[in-house]
Amino acid sequence: MDHRVTLTQHLLREVEAHAPGGGPVASILAQVATACKEIRAELAEVGLGSLAGMQGGVNVQGESVHKLDWFANEVFTKHFRGSGLLCTLISEEMEDIYHLDEDCPRAQHVLCYDPMDGSSNLDVDGAVGTIFSVRRKSTGKTHGKPEEVFEPGTEQVAAGYVLYGPQCMLVYAVGGNVHGFTLDTAVGEFFLSHPNIRMPEHGKEFSANMARLDAWDPAFREFVRNHSHGGSAARSYSLRYIGALVADFHRALLRGGVFFYPGDANNPHGKLRLLYEAAPLAYLAEAAGGAASSGRERILSIVPDGLHVRTPLIIGSRYEVSAIESLLAGERQGVANASLA
């Protein structure tokens, strides 16, 4: 494997040359990488600088905001404003879409992103990340409108994430191919480290916030009971939960297994946002040979009806996702049969 292929070289070779509309998409991905390098540099000093701790307010989701949430969001708006690459930004941290007025006449794409996923981990030096998705702007429209992204996730043209861990990694998918890059901090460049990633068909780990297990459908409790060590199923799993979606998904992408965050009686639509969390990672999962489901339907088939709409999420290796879907389907069938009795 050639460890000295840069992200820029790879984008020129694999995206610009072969993907439809590849030139602008390659440029958008390169600009995302540049923005994330700035975020990563700030993260290295977060415990000592002015951005340590909470901002003191809440975002559009009603969640407490870390100062780095706002900083990371501003980095993206700064890096794309005036670039000519995007017409519209849609972020977890902004209630409405953000128009790049001067760029809309020529830009053909929209970026949906979660600038700082897992920010509750920051004050304990835990893993965090950035998730992003590139979509096309509606043909002939000068201005981006919310309705432009009210299309299924299959309409994404690229998606990816950056994981700010012991190593800073950028992973992206375009055209059914998934590639990973590791940041060489000495030269400030991402180099190809994980070409043509394929998710294992099954794994040995599951990831979930077990504190909420009793509130979820019994099917999830059955999966955990059957597949934990000592359970009745032939295949046993270890629990691994980091609390940052990017990090938990990254492990499943490389090692197999499953992450799930269902809805419950109080929050039937779950916690995770469709446009800039679930759909981008589902795009990556399927491109790598994995699967992503709400428990009732394929994540990439869901048509959003709002910028910040939420969805339950089951994502990872096909074997585990299918096993949970089967348990949920059996549970629904049992309820239906009981109602007819």
DRENVOMAR-156003 format. One record per residue: z, y, x of N, C-alpha, C in turn; residue in three letters. Coordinates in steps of 0.1 Angstrom, whole numbers, padded with zeros to 4 digits. Layout:
Z; Y; X; Z; Y; X; Z; Y; X; ALA
...
END
This chain:
0000; -0012; 0008; 0000; 0000; 0000; 0000; 0012; 0009; MET
-0008; 0022; 0006; -0009; 0034; 0013; 0002; 0044; 0008; ASP
0012; 0046; 0017; 0023; 0054; 0013; 0020; 0069; 0014; HIS
0008; 0073; 0019; 0006; 0087; 0022; -0005; 0093; 0012; ARG
-0007; 0086; 0001; -0016; 0092; -0009; -0007; 0102; -0017; VAL
-0011; 0114; -0017; -0003; 0125; -0024; -0007; 0124; -0039; THR
0002; 0130; -0047; 0000; 0131; -0061; -0013; 0139; -0064; LEU
-0016; 0150; -0056; -0028; 0158; -0058; -0040; 0149; -0056; THR
-0040; 0142; -0044; -0051; 0133; -0041; -0054; 0123; -0052; GLN
-0043; 0117; -0057; -0044; 0107; -0067; -0049; 0113; -0080; HIS
-0044; 0124; -0084; -0049; 0131; -0096; -0064; 0134; -0096; LEU
-0069; 0138; -0084; -0083; 0141; -0082; -0091; 0129; -0083; LEU
-0086; 0118; -0078; -0093; 0105; -0077; -0093; 0098; -0090; ARG
-0081; 0097; -0097; -0079; 0088; -0108; -0080; 0096; -0122; GLU
-0077; 0108; -0122; -0077; 0115; -0135; -0089; 0124; -0136; VAL
-0091; 0133; -0127; -0102; 0143; -0128; -0115; 0136; -0128; GLU
-0116; 0125; -0120; -0129; 0119; -0119; -0132; 0109; -0130; ALA
-0122; 0103; -0137; -0125; 0092; -0146; -0120; 0094; -0160; HIS
-0110; 0103; -0162; -0105; 0105; -0176; -0113; 0116; -0183; ALA
-0115; 0114; -0196; -0122; 0125; -0204; -0114; 0138; -0203; PRO
-0120; 0149; -0201; -0113; 0162; -0199; -0104; 0161; -0187; GLY
-0107; 0153; -0177; -0097; 0150; -0167; -0094; 0162; -0158; GLY
-0103; 0171; -0155; -0100; 0182; -0147; -0088; 0190; -0151; GLY
-0088; 0196; -0163; -0077; 0203; -0168; -0064; 0195; -0169; PRO
-0065; 0182; -0173; -0053; 0173; -0174; -0047; 0171; -0160; VAL
-0056; 0169; -0150; -0051; 0167; -0137; -0043; 0180; -0132; ALA
-0049; 0191; -0135; -0043; 0204; -0131; -0029; 0206; -0139; SER
-0028; 0202; -0151; -0016; 0203; -0159; -0005; 0194; -0152; ILE
-0009; 0182; -0149; 0001; 0173; -0143; 0005; 0178; -0129; LEU
-0004; 0184; -0122; 0000; 0190; -0109; 0010; 0201; -0111; ALA
0007; 0209; -0121; 0016; 0221; -0123; 0030; 0216; -0128; GLN
0030; 0205; -0136; 0043; 0199; -0140; 0051; 0195; -0128; VAL
0044; 0189; -0119; 0051; 0184; -0107; 0056; 0196; -0099; ALA
0049; 0207; -0098; 0054; 0218; -0091; 0067; 0224; -0098; THR
0066; 0225; -0111; 0078; 0230; -0118; 0090; 0221; -0116; ALA
0088; 0208; -0116; 0099; 0198; -0114; 0104; 0199; -0100; CYS
0096; 0202; -0091; 0102; 0203; -0077; 0111; 0215; -0076; LYS
0108; 0226; -0083; 0117; 0237; -0084; 0130; 0233; -0091; GLU
0129; 0226; -0102; 0141; 0221; -0109; 0150; 0212; -0100; ILE
0143; 0203; -0093; 0150; 0194; -0084; 0157; 0202; -0073; ARG
0151; 0212; -0068; 0158; 0220; -0057; 0170; 0227; -0063; ALA
0170; 0232; -0075; 0182; 0238; -0081; 0192; 0228; -0084; GLU
0189; 0216; -0088; 0198; 0205; -0090; 0206; 0202; -0078; LEU
0200; 0203; -0066; 0207; 0199; -0054; 0219; 0209; -0051; ALA
0218; 0221; -0057; 0229; 0231; -0055; 0237; 0233; -0068; GLU
0235; 0225; -0078; 0241; 0229; -0091; 0256; 0229; -0091; VAL
0263; 0221; -0083; 0277; 0221; -0083; 0283; 0233; -0075; GLY
0275; 0241; -0068; 0280; 0252; -0060; 0275; 0265; -0065; LEU
0263; 0265; -0072; 0257; 0278; -0075; 0261; 0283; -0089; GLY
0254; 0294; -0093; 0257; 0301; -0106; 0254; 0293; -0118; SER
0246; 0282; -0116; 0242; 0274; -0128; 0250; 0262; -0131; LEU
0262; 0261; -0124; 0271; 0250; -0127; 0278; 0252; -0141; ALA
0280; 0242; -0148; 0287; 0242; -0160; 0279; 0245; -0173; GLY
0286; 0247; -0184; 0279; 0249; -0197; 0276; 0263; -0199; MET
0265; 0265; -0206; 0260; 0279; -0209; 0269; 0286; -0220; GLN
0275; 0278; -0228; 0284; 0284; -0238; 0278; 0284; -0252; GLY
0266; 0281; -0254; 0260; 0281; -0267; 0255; 0268; -0271; GLY
0247; 0267; -0282; 0240; 0255; -0287; 0225; 0258; -0288; VAL
0218; 0247; -0287; 0203; 0248; -0289; 0199; 0246; -0303; ASN
0186; 0245; -0306; 0181; 0243; -0319; 0186; 0230; -0325; VAL
0189; 0220; -0316; 0194; 0207; -0321; 0209; 0208; -0325; GLN
0216; 0219; -0323; 0230; 0220; -0325; 0238; 0213; -0314; GLY
0232; 0212; -0302; 0239; 0205; -0291; 0244; 0216; -0281; GLU
0255; 0213; -0275; 0260; 0222; -0264; 0250; 0222; -0253; SER
0248; 0234; -0247; 0237; 0236; -0237; 0243; 0238; -0223; VAL
0238; 0230; -0214; 0242; 0233; -0200; 0233; 0244; -0194; HIS
0238; 0251; -0185; 0230; 0262; -0179; 0217; 0257; -0174; LYS
0217; 0245; -0169; 0204; 0239; -0163; 0194; 0236; -0174; LEU
0198; 0234; -0187; 0189; 0233; -0197; 0180; 0245; -0199; ASP
0187; 0256; -0199; 0179; 0269; -0201; 0171; 0272; -0188; TRP
0177; 0270; -0176; 0170; 0272; -0164; 0157; 0264; -0163; PHE
0158; 0251; -0166; 0146; 0242; -0166; 0136; 0246; -0176; ALA
0140; 0251; -0187; 0130; 0255; -0197; 0123; 0267; -0192; ASN
0130; 0277; -0186; 0124; 0289; -0181; 0114; 0286; -0170; GLU
0117; 0276; -0162; 0109; 0272; -0151; 0095; 0268; -0156; VAL
0095; 0260; -0167; 0082; 0256; -0173; 0074; 0268; -0178; PHE
0081; 0276; -0186; 0074; 0288; -0191; 0068; 0297; -0180; THR
0076; 0298; -0169; 0071; 0306; -0158; 0059; 0300; -0151; LYS
0060; 0287; -0149; 0049; 0281; -0141; 0036; 0280; -0149; HIS
0037; 0280; -0163; 0024; 0278; -0170; 0019; 0292; -0176; PHE
0028; 0302; -0177; 0023; 0315; -0182; 0013; 0321; -0172; ARG
0001; 0323; -0177; -0010; 0329; -0169; -0018; 0319; -0161; GLY
-0015; 0306; -0163; -0022; 0296; -0155; -0035; 0293; -0161; SER
-0037; 0296; -0174; -0050; 0292; -0180; -0051; 0278; -0184; GLY
-0040; 0270; -0183; -0040; 0256; -0185; -0036; 0252; -0199; LEU
-0026; 0259; -0205; -0020; 0256; -0218; -0021; 0267; -0227; LEU
-0023; 0264; -0240; -0022; 0274; -0250; -0008; 0275; -0256; CYS
-0001; 0263; -0256; 0012; 0263; -0264; 0022; 0254; -0256; THR
0035; 0258; -0256; 0046; 0250; -0251; 0055; 0246; -0263; LEU
0059; 0234; -0264; 0069; 0229; -0274; 0080; 0223; -0266; ILE
0092; 0228; -0267; 0103; 0224; -0259; 0115; 0220; -0268; SER
0124; 0211; -0263; 0136; 0208; -0270; 0145; 0221; -0271; GLU
0144; 0230; -0262; 0153; 0242; -0261; 0148; 0254; -0269; GLU
0136; 0253; -0275; 0130; 0264; -0283; 0128; 0260; -0297; MET
0133; 0268; -0306; 0132; 0264; -0320; 0117; 0264; -0325; GLU
0109; 0274; -0320; 0095; 0275; -0324; 0086; 0272; -0313; ASP
0073; 0271; -0316; 0064; 0269; -0305; 0063; 0282; -0297; ILE
0059; 0281; -0284; 0058; 0292; -0275; 0044; 0294; -0272; TYR
0038; 0306; -0276; 0024; 0309; -0274; 0022; 0315; -0260; HIS
0012; 0310; -0253; 0008; 0317; -0241; -0005; 0325; -0244; LEU
-0002; 0336; -0250; -0013; 0344; -0257; -0025; 0346; -0248; ASP
-0023; 0350; -0235; -0034; 0353; -0226; -0042; 0341; -0222; GLU
-0036; 0329; -0224; -0042; 0316; -0220; -0049; 0309; -0231; ASP
-0045; 0312; -0244; -0050; 0304; -0255; -0066; 0304; -0257; CYS
-0073; 0316; -0254; -0087; 0316; -0256; -0094; 0305; -0248; PRO
-0089; 0302; -0236; -0097; 0292; -0227; -0089; 0279; -0226; ARG
-0076; 0279; -0228; -0069; 0266; -0226; -0071; 0257; -0237; ALA
-0071; 0244; -0234; -0075; 0234; -0244; -0064; 0224; -0247; GLN
-0051; 0226; -0242; -0041; 0216; -0243; -0027; 0223; -0247; HIS
-0019; 0214; -0252; -0005; 0217; -0256; 0004; 0208; -0248; VAL
0016; 0214; -0243; 0026; 0206; -0236; 0038; 0205; -0244; LEU
0043; 0193; -0247; 0056; 0190; -0254; 0065; 0185; -0243; CYS
0077; 0190; -0242; 0086; 0186; -0231; 0101; 0187; -0234; TYR
0109; 0179; -0228; 0123; 0180; -0228; 0126; 0184; -0213; ASP
0130; 0196; -0211; 0131; 0201; -0197; 0142; 0194; -0189; PRO
0153; 0191; -0196; 0165; 0185; -0189; 0171; 0174; -0198; MET
0166; 0162; -0197; 0171; 0151; -0205; 0183; 0146; -0198; ASP
0194; 0143; -0206; 0206; 0138; -0201; 0215; 0148; -0194; GLY
0214; 0161; -0198; 0222; 0171; -0191; 0237; 0170; -0192; SER
0242; 0162; -0202; 0256; 0159; -0202; 0261; 0152; -0190; SER
0252; 0146; -0182; 0255; 0138; -0170; 0257; 0148; -0158; ASN
0253; 0160; -0159; 0252; 0169; -0148; 0266; 0171; -0141; LEU
0276; 0173; -0149; 0289; 0177; -0144; 0296; 0165; -0138; ASP
0291; 0153; -0139; 0296; 0141; -0132; 0286; 0135; -0122; VAL
0277; 0144; -0118; 0267; 0140; -0108; 0259; 0128; -0112; ASP
0255; 0127; -0125; 0248; 0116; -0130; 0233; 0119; -0131; GLY
0225; 0109; -0133; 0210; 0110; -0134; 0206; 0118; -0146; ALA
0196; 0126; -0143; 0189; 0134; -0154; 0174; 0134; -0152; VAL
0167; 0140; -0161; 0152; 0139; -0159; 0145; 0149; -0168; GLY
0132; 0149; -0167; 0123; 0158; -0175; 0113; 0148; -0181; THR
0110; 0150; -0194; 0100; 0142; -0201; 0089; 0151; -0206; ILE
0076; 0147; -0205; 0066; 0156; -0209; 0054; 0148; -0216; PHE
0046; 0155; -0224; 0035; 0150; -0231; 0024; 0160; -0232; SER
0012; 0156; -0229; 0000; 0165; -0230; -0008; 0161; -0242; VAL
-0011; 0171; -0251; -0019; 0169; -0263; -0030; 0179; -0263; ARG
-0041; 0176; -0270; -0052; 0185; -0272; -0049; 0196; -0282; ARG
-0054; 0208; -0279; -0054; 0219; -0288; -0065; 0217; -0299; LYS
-0062; 0221; -0311; -0072; 0219; -0321; -0085; 0226; -0318; SER
-0096; 0220; -0319; -0109; 0226; -0316; -0112; 0238; -0324; THR
-0116; 0249; -0316; -0120; 0261; -0323; -0109; 0270; -0326; GLY
-0096; 0266; -0323; -0085; 0275; -0327; -0081; 0284; -0314; LYS
-0080; 0296; -0317; -0076; 0306; -0306; -0061; 0304; -0303; THR
-0053; 0303; -0314; -0038; 0302; -0312; -0034; 0288; -0316; HIS
-0024; 0283; -0308; -0018; 0270; -0311; -0009; 0272; -0324; GLY
-0008; 0262; -0332; 0000; 0262; -0344; 0008; 0249; -0344; LYS
0020; 0249; -0351; 0028; 0237; -0351; 0020; 0225; -0356; PRO
0012; 0227; -0366; 0004; 0216; -0372; -0005; 0209; -0363; GLU
-0008; 0215; -0351; -0017; 0209; -0342; -0011; 0196; -0336; GLU
0002; 0196; -0335; 0008; 0184; -0329; 0013; 0174; -0340; VAL
0011; 0177; -0353; 0015; 0168; -0363; 0005; 0157; -0365; PHE
0003; 0150; -0354; -0006; 0138; -0353; 0001; 0127; -0346; GLU
-0003; 0115; -0348; 0004; 0103; -0342; 0003; 0104; -0327; PRO
0013; 0097; -0320; 0014; 0097; -0306; 0002; 0091; -0299; GLY
-0007; 0083; -0306; -0019; 0078; -0300; -0028; 0089; -0296; THR
-0026; 0102; -0301; -0035; 0113; -0298; -0030; 0120; -0285; GLU
-0020; 0115; -0278; -0016; 0121; -0265; -0027; 0118; -0255; GLN
-0029; 0127; -0246; -0039; 0124; -0235; -0032; 0121; -0222; VAL
-0019; 0124; -0221; -0012; 0120; -0209; 0003; 0122; -0212; ALA
0011; 0115; -0205; 0026; 0116; -0207; 0033; 0111; -0194; ALA
0045; 0115; -0193; 0052; 0111; -0181; 0066; 0117; -0181; GLY
0073; 0114; -0169; 0087; 0119; -0168; 0089; 0121; -0153; TYR
0099; 0129; -0150; 0105; 0130; -0136; 0119; 0126; -0137; VAL
0123; 0117; -0128; 0137; 0113; -0127; 0143; 0119; -0115; LEU
0154; 0127; -0117; 0161; 0133; -0106; 0173; 0124; -0102; TYR
0170; 0114; -0095; 0181; 0105; -0090; 0183; 0106; -0075; GLY
0188; 0095; -0069; 0189; 0095; -0054; 0175; 0098; -0048; PRO
0165; 0092; -0054; 0151; 0096; -0051; 0146; 0104; -0063; GLN
0138; 0114; -0061; 0131; 0121; -0072; 0117; 0114; -0074; CYS
0116; 0109; -0086; 0103; 0102; -0089; 0096; 0108; -0101; MET
0083; 0109; -0100; 0074; 0113; -0111; 0066; 0101; -0115; LEU
0066; 0098; -0128; 0058; 0087; -0133; 0049; 0093; -0144; VAL
0036; 0090; -0144; 0027; 0094; -0154; 0018; 0083; -0159; TYR
0013; 0085; -0171; 0003; 0076; -0177; -0009; 0084; -0182; ALA
-0021; 0080; -0179; -0033; 0085; -0184; -0043; 0074; -0186; VAL
-0049; 0072; -0197; -0060; 0063; -0199; -0056; 0048; -0197; GLY
-0043; 0045; -0201; -0039; 0031; -0200; -0034; 0027; -0186; GLY
-0032; 0036; -0177; -0027; 0033; -0163; -0015; 0041; -0161; ASN
-0005; 0035; -0154; 0008; 0041; -0151; 0010; 0040; -0136; VAL
0014; 0052; -0130; 0016; 0053; -0116; 0029; 0061; -0113; HIS
0036; 0057; -0103; 0048; 0064; -0099; 0047; 0070; -0085; GLY
0054; 0081; -0084; 0053; 0089; -0071; 0067; 0093; -0067; PHE
0070; 0092; -0054; 0084; 0096; -0049; 0082; 0108; -0041; THR
0092; 0118; -0043; 0092; 0131; -0036; 0097; 0129; -0022; LEU
0088; 0133; -0012; 0093; 0134; 0002; 0098; 0148; 0004; ASP
0111; 0149; 0004; 0117; 0162; 0005; 0114; 0169; 0018; THR
0111; 0162; 0028; 0108; 0168; 0041; 0095; 0177; 0041; ALA
0086; 0172; 0033; 0073; 0179; 0032; 0071; 0186; 0019; VAL
0080; 0182; 0009; 0078; 0188; -0004; 0067; 0183; -0012; GLY
0063; 0171; -0011; 0052; 0165; -0018; 0055; 0151; -0024; GLU
0049; 0149; -0036; 0051; 0136; -0042; 0040; 0126; -0036; PHE
0044; 0114; -0032; 0035; 0104; -0026; 0035; 0092; -0035; PHE
0024; 0085; -0036; 0023; 0073; -0044; 0032; 0062; -0039; LEU
0041; 0058; -0047; 0050; 0047; -0043; 0049; 0035; -0052; SER
0045; 0037; -0064; 0045; 0026; -0074; 0031; 0026; -0081; HIS
0021; 0021; -0075; 0008; 0021; -0082; 0007; 0011; -0093; PRO
0000; 0014; -0103; -0004; 0004; -0114; 0009; -0003; -0119; ASN
0018; 0004; -0124; 0031; -0002; -0129; 0028; -0010; -0141; ILE
0034; -0022; -0141; 0034; -0031; -0153; 0048; -0035; -0156; ARG
0052; -0033; -0169; 0065; -0036; -0173; 0066; -0051; -0175; MET
0077; -0058; -0169; 0078; -0072; -0171; 0079; -0076; -0186; PRO
0074; -0088; -0189; 0073; -0092; -0204; 0087; -0094; -0210; GLU
0097; -0096; -0202; 0111; -0097; -0206; 0120; -0094; -0195; HIS
0132; -0090; -0198; 0141; -0087; -0187; 0155; -0093; -0189; GLY
0165; -0088; -0181; 0178; -0094; -0181; 0189; -0084; -0185; LYS
0184; -0072; -0190; 0194; -0061; -0193; 0190; -0054; -0206; GLU
0200; -0050; -0213; 0198; -0041; -0224; 0206; -0028; -0223; PHE
0201; -0018; -0229; 0208; -0004; -0227; 0210; 0002; -0241; SER
0222; 0005; -0244; 0226; 0011; -0257; 0239; 0018; -0256; ALA
0241; 0028; -0265; 0254; 0034; -0266; 0263; 0025; -0274; ASN
0271; 0016; -0268; 0278; 0006; -0276; 0289; 0012; -0284; MET
0293; 0024; -0282; 0303; 0031; -0290; 0299; 0032; -0305; ALA
0285; 0032; -0307; 0280; 0034; -0320; 0276; 0020; -0327; ARG
0278; 0009; -0320; 0273; -0003; -0325; 0277; -0007; -0339; LEU
0290; -0004; -0343; 0294; -0008; -0356; 0287; 0001; -0367; ASP
0281; 0012; -0364; 0275; 0020; -0374; 0260; 0016; -0376; ALA
0255; 0008; -0367; 0241; 0004; -0368; 0238; -0008; -0377; TRP
0226; -0010; -0380; 0222; -0022; -0388; 0228; -0035; -0381; ASP
0232; -0044; -0390; 0238; -0057; -0384; 0229; -0064; -0374; PRO
0216; -0062; -0376; 0206; -0068; -0367; 0209; -0065; -0352; ALA
0213; -0053; -0349; 0216; -0049; -0335; 0229; -0056; -0331; PHE
0238; -0057; -0339; 0251; -0064; -0336; 0247; -0079; -0333; ARG
0238; -0084; -0341; 0234; -0098; -0339; 0227; -0100; -0326; GLU
0218; -0091; -0322; 0211; -0092; -0310; 0221; -0091; -0298; PHE
0231; -0082; -0298; 0240; -0081; -0288; 0249; -0093; -0287; VAL
0254; -0098; -0299; 0262; -0110; -0299; 0255; -0122; -0294; ARG
0243; -0124; -0298; 0235; -0136; -0294; 0231; -0136; -0279; ASN
0229; -0124; -0274; 0223; -0123; -0261; 0232; -0118; -0250; HIS
0245; -0115; -0253; 0255; -0113; -0243; 0259; -0126; -0237; SER
0265; -0125; -0225; 0270; -0137; -0218; 0279; -0145; -0227; HIS
0276; -0158; -0229; 0284; -0166; -0238; 0279; -0167; -0252; GLY
0268; -0159; -0255; 0262; -0159; -0268; 0254; -0171; -0271; GLY
0249; -0172; -0283; 0242; -0185; -0287; 0227; -0185; -0282; SER
0221; -0174; -0279; 0207; -0174; -0274; 0206; -0180; -0260; ALA
0194; -0185; -0257; 0192; -0191; -0244; 0192; -0180; -0233; ALA
0187; -0168; -0237; 0185; -0157; -0227; 0197; -0148; -0228; ARG
0204; -0146; -0217; 0216; -0136; -0217; 0212; -0124; -0210; SER
0219; -0113; -0214; 0216; -0100; -0209; 0229; -0093; -0204; TYR
0227; -0084; -0194; 0238; -0075; -0190; 0236; -0062; -0196; SER
0247; -0055; -0200; 0247; -0041; -0205; 0245; -0032; -0193; LEU
0235; -0023; -0194; 0234; -0012; -0184; 0231; 0001; -0192; ARG
0239; 0011; -0192; 0237; 0023; -0200; 0241; 0035; -0191; TYR
0231; 0044; -0188; 0234; 0055; -0180; 0236; 0068; -0189; ILE
0231; 0068; -0201; 0233; 0080; -0209; 0222; 0091; -0207; GLY
0212; 0088; -0200; 0200; 0097; -0199; 0188; 0088; -0202; ALA
0181; 0092; -0213; 0170; 0084; -0217; 0160; 0081; -0206; LEU
0157; 0091; -0198; 0147; 0089; -0187; 0152; 0078; -0178; VAL
0165; 0078; -0174; 0170; 0068; -0164; 0170; 0054; -0170; ALA
0175; 0053; -0183; 0175; 0040; -0189; 0161; 0035; -0192; ASP
0152; 0043; -0195; 0138; 0038; -0197; 0132; 0034; -0183; PHE
0135; 0042; -0173; 0129; 0039; -0160; 0133; 0025; -0155; HIS
0146; 0022; -0157; 0150; 0008; -0153; 0143; -0002; -0161; ARG
0141; 0000; -0174; 0133; -0010; -0182; 0119; -0011; -0178; ALA
0113; 0000; -0174; 0099; 0000; -0170; 0097; -0008; -0157; LEU
0106; -0007; -0148; 0105; -0014; -0135; 0111; -0029; -0136; LEU
0121; -0031; -0144; 0128; -0044; -0143; 0127; -0051; -0156; ARG
0122; -0045; -0167; 0122; -0052; -0180; 0135; -0050; -0187; GLY
0135; -0055; -0200; 0146; -0054; -0208; 0143; -0044; -0219; GLY
0154; -0038; -0225; 0152; -0030; -0237; 0163; -0019; -0238; VAL
0159; -0008; -0243; 0168; 0003; -0247; 0166; 0005; -0262; PHE
0178; 0007; -0268; 0177; 0011; -0283; 0187; 0021; -0287; PHE
0182; 0030; -0295; 0191; 0040; -0302; 0187; 0041; -0316; TYR
0193; 0033; -0325; 0189; 0033; -0339; 0195; 0045; -0347; PRO
0191; 0045; -0359; 0197; 0054; -0369; 0209; 0047; -0375; GLY
0217; 0055; -0382; 0228; 0049; -0390; 0229; 0056; -0403; ASP
0240; 0053; -0410; 0241; 0058; -0424; 0242; 0074; -0424; ALA
0248; 0080; -0414; 0249; 0094; -0414; 0237; 0101; -0407; ASN
0230; 0093; -0399; 0218; 0099; -0392; 0207; 0088; -0393; ASN
0201; 0086; -0404; 0191; 0076; -0406; 0179; 0077; -0397; PRO
0176; 0089; -0392; 0165; 0091; -0383; 0169; 0091; -0368; HIS
0181; 0087; -0365; 0185; 0086; -0352; 0187; 0099; -0345; GLY
0188; 0099; -0332; 0191; 0110; -0324; 0179; 0116; -0316; LYS
0170; 0107; -0312; 0160; 0111; -0302; 0148; 0118; -0309; LEU
0142; 0128; -0303; 0131; 0136; -0308; 0118; 0129; -0306; ARG
0109; 0129; -0316; 0097; 0121; -0315; 0087; 0128; -0305; LEU
0085; 0141; -0306; 0074; 0147; -0299; 0076; 0147; -0284; LEU
0088; 0150; -0279; 0090; 0151; -0265; 0100; 0142; -0259; TYR
0104; 0131; -0266; 0112; 0121; -0260; 0106; 0107; -0264; GLU
0106; 0103; -0276; 0102; 0090; -0280; 0087; 0087; -0278; ALA
0078; 0097; -0283; 0064; 0094; -0282; 0059; 0094; -0268; ALA
0063; 0103; -0259; 0058; 0102; -0245; 0062; 0089; -0238; PRO
0074; 0085; -0240; 0079; 0073; -0233; 0072; 0060; -0240; LEU
0069; 0061; -0253; 0062; 0050; -0259; 0048; 0049; -0254; ALA
0042; 0061; -0251; 0028; 0061; -0245; 0029; 0054; -0231; TYR
0039; 0057; -0223; 0041; 0051; -0210; 0043; 0036; -0212; LEU
0052; 0032; -0221; 0056; 0018; -0223; 0044; 0010; -0226; ALA
0036; 0014; -0236; 0024; 0006; -0240; 0014; 0006; -0229; GLU
0012; 0017; -0222; 0002; 0017; -0211; 0006; 0007; -0200; ALA
0019; 0004; -0199; 0024; -0005; -0188; 0026; -0019; -0194; ALA
0022; -0022; -0206; 0023; -0035; -0212; 0036; -0037; -0220; GLY
0044; -0027; -0222; 0056; -0028; -0230; 0053; -0024; -0245; GLY
0064; -0021; -0252; 0063; -0018; -0266; 0074; -0008; -0270; ALA
0071; -0001; -0281; 0081; 0009; -0286; 0080; 0009; -0301; ALA
0092; 0008; -0308; 0092; 0007; -0322; 0104; 0015; -0328; SER
0102; 0020; -0340; 0113; 0026; -0348; 0122; 0015; -0354; SER
0118; 0003; -0354; 0124; -0008; -0361; 0116; -0011; -0374; GLY
0107; -0002; -0378; 0099; -0004; -0390; 0084; -0003; -0386; ARG
0081; 0005; -0376; 0067; 0008; -0372; 0066; 0012; -0358; GLU
0054; 0010; -0353; 0051; 0014; -0339; 0053; 0029; -0337; ARG
0060; 0033; -0327; 0063; 0047; -0324; 0051; 0056; -0324; ILE
0040; 0051; -0317; 0028; 0058; -0315; 0020; 0060; -0328; LEU
0024; 0053; -0339; 0017; 0055; -0352; 0024; 0065; -0361; SER
0036; 0069; -0357; 0044; 0079; -0366; 0037; 0093; -0365; ILE
0035; 0099; -0377; 0030; 0112; -0377; 0041; 0122; -0380; VAL
0044; 0130; -0370; 0056; 0140; -0372; 0053; 0150; -0382; PRO
0064; 0154; -0389; 0062; 0165; -0399; 0071; 0177; -0395; ASP
0075; 0178; -0383; 0082; 0189; -0378; 0083; 0189; -0363; GLY
0085; 0200; -0356; 0086; 0201; -0342; 0097; 0193; -0336; LEU
0108; 0192; -0343; 0120; 0186; -0337; 0124; 0173; -0345; HIS
0115; 0167; -0352; 0118; 0155; -0360; 0123; 0144; -0351; VAL
0132; 0136; -0356; 0139; 0125; -0349; 0134; 0112; -0353; ARG
0136; 0102; -0345; 0133; 0088; -0349; 0142; 0078; -0342; THR
0145; 0067; -0349; 0151; 0056; -0342; 0142; 0051; -0331; PRO
0147; 0045; -0320; 0139; 0041; -0309; 0143; 0027; -0304; LEU
0134; 0018; -0303; 0136; 0005; -0296; 0124; 0004; -0286; ILE
0127; 0004; -0273; 0116; 0005; -0263; 0119; -0003; -0251; ILE
0109; -0010; -0246; 0111; -0018; -0234; 0101; -0029; -0234; GLY
0105; -0041; -0229; 0096; -0052; -0228; 0092; -0058; -0241; SER
0081; -0063; -0243; 0076; -0068; -0256; 0085; -0079; -0261; ARG
0090; -0088; -0253; 0098; -0099; -0258; 0111; -0093; -0265; TYR
0118; -0084; -0259; 0130; -0079; -0265; 0128; -0070; -0277; GLU
0117; -0061; -0276; 0114; -0053; -0287; 0111; -0061; -0299; VAL
0102; -0072; -0297; 0099; -0081; -0308; 0111; -0088; -0314; SER
0120; -0092; -0305; 0132; -0100; -0310; 0140; -0091; -0319; ALA
0142; -0078; -0316; 0150; -0069; -0324; 0142; -0066; -0337; ILE
0129; -0064; -0336; 0121; -0062; -0348; 0122; -0074; -0358; GLU
0122; -0086; -0352; 0123; -0098; -0361; 0136; -0098; -0368; SER
0147; -0095; -0361; 0160; -0095; -0367; 0161; -0085; -0378; LEU
0155; -0073; -0376; 0155; -0062; -0386; 0147; -0066; -0398; LEU
0136; -0073; -0396; 0127; -0077; -0407; 0134; -0088; -0415; ALA
0141; -0097; -0408; 0148; -0107; -0415; 0160; -0101; -0424; GLY
0166; -0091; -0418; 0177; -0085; -0425; 0172; -0078; -0438; GLU
0160; -0071; -0437; 0154; -0064; -0448; 0150; -0074; -0459; ARG
0144; -0086; -0454; 0140; -0096; -0464; 0152; -0102; -0471; GLN
0163; -0104; -0464; 0175; -0108; -0470; 0181; -0099; -0481; GLY
0180; -0086; -0478; 0184; -0076; -0488; 0175; -0076; -0500; VAL
0162; -0078; -0497; 0152; -0078; -0509; 0155; -0090; -0517; ALA
0157; -0102; -0511; 0160; -0114; -0519; 0172; -0113; -0527; ASN
0183; -0106; -0521; 0195; -0105; -0528; 0194; -0096; -0540; ALA
0185; -0086; -0539; 0183; -0076; -0550; 0176; -0083; -0562; SER
0168; -0093; -0558; 0160; -0100; -0569; 0168; -0112; -0575; LEU
0179; -0116; -0569; 0187; -0127; -0574; 0194; -0123; -0587; ALA
END
